[in-house]
Amino acid sequence: MLAVKRLISGYGSGVLPGILNNMHDGQDFDQAFENAAGLTIDGFEREYLNVVGKAYGKRMLFITLIPSTWTFILILAIVVYIIKKRRNKRLMSQWEIVDAAENIINFRPDPPDENGF
């Protein structure tokens, strides 16, 4: 919300409808943003972070970066899950091999029944 407020206060109330109209006309978001606001998304982000840093201090900059931090944590958790799942699958396969070998080594045939079988 703070970024949207900054966008409107810095570039006028027509910037949001301009972005939407440009996208409706077939432009992708980056191009529509640049045509409506007059600067790239990266340029706006740098300006926004500079304004937030001056207005609220470095703590607020950290808070604005939290969504990307949570995205990183989520991706890291998924990667760790995949690695553990693969490792556990490999370990289970090894256990099955060892278990099969132990069954062969410890094989005890059943004694014949009364019919000799």
Phi, psi and omega in degrees: 000321181297322179293320178295317177300318179295320179298315181291315182291328182274332188233006175094160183288347180273357184291319180293311175299327178297317178298313181296319179295318178298320178293323178296328179280000174109001179280149173285169188299316181301314181292318180296320179297313182296319180291326182278319186264338180087008175210163182285166177297319178298319178296317178295319180298316178299315179297317181298312180295326177295314180295316180296318179299319179289320185283320189242354180088178185291334179299319181293326176300319178298317181295322180291338180271355183302318179304319178290329177295316179294325176297317178299316180297319179297314179297318178299317179297320179295317179297315179298318179300314181297316180298314180296321180296317178295317180297316179296323179295317178297318180295318178297321178297318178296319179297321179296321178295314180296318180297318178296319179295319179295323177297323178290316181294318185265021182295128176232109180294147176294143177294149180299145177279188185294341178271356179093007180251000000 
